[in-house]
Every structure is written in C-alpha cells, then in structure tokens.
C-alpha cells in the first residue's frame, strides 16, 4: 500500500525545520539583504550560525 501524501506535508516539514534550525542564506543573498537594509535605514544585522 502506498502512503497518502497530503498537500502541505512538505511545506509543514520545511517550516518545522526552519523554526528548529533557523534559515541558512548563501553569501550573495546576505550581501543583497544588507544592501537593502542600508538603503532603507534599517539597523544592520550580522550573520549568525
């Protein structure tokens, strides 16, 4: 018997993982986010591990 997959199962697992482990951004994304934050006058942020 094949297990039934419900819509949203994968998304729910991804959200749970992100909540538990945080979200990892590649360097290019971090640079772009920091540039946008500066342009908007937002407080700077630092990458954490």
Secondary structure as the mmCIF struct_conf table of DSSP 4:
data_model
#
loop_
_struct_conf.conf_type_id
_struct_conf.id
_struct_conf.beg_label_comp_id
_struct_conf.beg_label_asym_id
_struct_conf.beg_label_seq_id
_struct_conf.end_label_comp_id
_struct_conf.end_label_asym_id
_struct_conf.end_label_seq_id
HELX_LH_PP_P HELX_LH_PP_P1 UNK A 2 UNK A 6
TURN_TY1_P TURN_TY1_P1 UNK A 7 UNK A 8
HELX_RH_AL_P HELX_RH_AL_P1 UNK A 9 UNK A 21
HELX_RH_AL_P HELX_RH_AL_P2 UNK A 27 UNK A 40
TURN_TY1_P TURN_TY1_P2 UNK A 41 UNK A 41
HELX_LH_PP_P HELX_LH_PP_P2 UNK A 42 UNK A 44
#
